Every structure is written in structure tokens, then in C-alpha cells.
């Protein structure tokens, strides 16, 4: 890693990734192009919801916020030109995590004391990792893990109450996310010859797969639930 790479400056508070090079466009080619997986997920579920006769209000609410995150993340990695793109990259993710966590909290239990305990845990898992002083190279990844656990906790309780129907989708999502966050953390920490561009783009790719499985679980659960109500 040469001195010019280390000393280069970006126009936001985000990290310098292994492939970051401010003298070209896109500044981070692999990180930029790998964001397309999120667009693919958005289009896939837009079409599924549009074709479905069921009421998918949650997914309809999620998709526009998800799209804002896609736009922000793509411009952020392509240009590294302003703090607003970084905010548009990660803030929608946090919003979606909180929305999904609250949604499954209210589905997991009808008892208000239990709901309040779950909601308190969700808020803590989203906020505490960003308040605690972790090493710089791990802080953001730990924050994402906290947000993921905030979703996972009420979903697991709900899956248990519904006799683990479609739980395999949650297993796929968890496995994909675990590998994804590992790649996110490893960027710039090890020199791997065939991954000369770093591993952050694999965080996008596998993170997108994790999102796909999670949204498919939500979609199929709503389809099944409304079918039973007929």
C-alpha cells in the first residue's frame, strides 16, 4: 500500500477502501457496480408486489427507502464527493432495520410488557454500538451487527410462534449476512492477491443476498397470513 494511497483525501467522513482512487471515475469501481444487486432486489420485489393480489403494505413502505439507500450508496462509492451521499448510504439502512424490527415485535407478541422490553432491546442494539468506542476498523461493522441483531431478535421470536415456517429463508439470510459483514471488516486488513480491489464489494453482494432472503420471508409470510384470513 503506497504513501499516495494512504494520504489521499475524500470529501466525506467515510473510510478509504482498498480500491479508493480519487483520480478516476468511478472512484471505487467494484464498490459502485456491486451496488446493482440492491437495485435488482428492489425491482424483483416491486414486480412481485405489483403482481400480487395481497396487501403488502410493509414492502411498499420499504422499497422507496431502500431505493434512496441504493442511490446514495452508488453515488457515494462512485464519487466520494460529499457527506450527503454517505448519509444516504447508511441512514436508510438503519431506518429499514428499525421499521422491520418494530413490525416483527408487534407480530411476535400481543402482550405490551413483552413488546416494551423488545422495543427497548431494539433501540439499545441500534444505538449502543455507535456510542461505545470500538477500534476504528471495526466500529461500523459492529454497528451493522447491532442493527441486524435488532431485526433478528423479534423475527426469531415470531418464527418460533409460527412453528418455524419458512425459517430456512431466515437461515439463508443470517448466513449471507455473517459472511458479508466478515468481508466488510476484512477490507484492507489482509493482502490477498486475487482480491486486489479489497473485499468491501463482497459486503454489498452478500448483504444484498441477505436482504433478498429477509424480504422473501416477509413477502411469503404476508401471502400466507392473508390467505388464511379468506
ABEGO torsion letter per residue (X at the ends): XBAAAAABBBABABBBBAABBAABOBABAAAAAAAAAAAAAAAAAAAAAAABABBBAAAAAAAAAAAAAAAAAAAAAAAGABAAAAAAAAAAAAAAAAAAAAAAAAAABABAAAAAAAAAAAAAAAAAAAABBBBAAAAAAAAAAAAAAAAAAAAAAAAAAAGGBGAAAAAAAAAAAAAAAAAAAABGABBBAABAAEAAAAAAAAAAAAAAAAAAAAAAAAAAAAAAAX
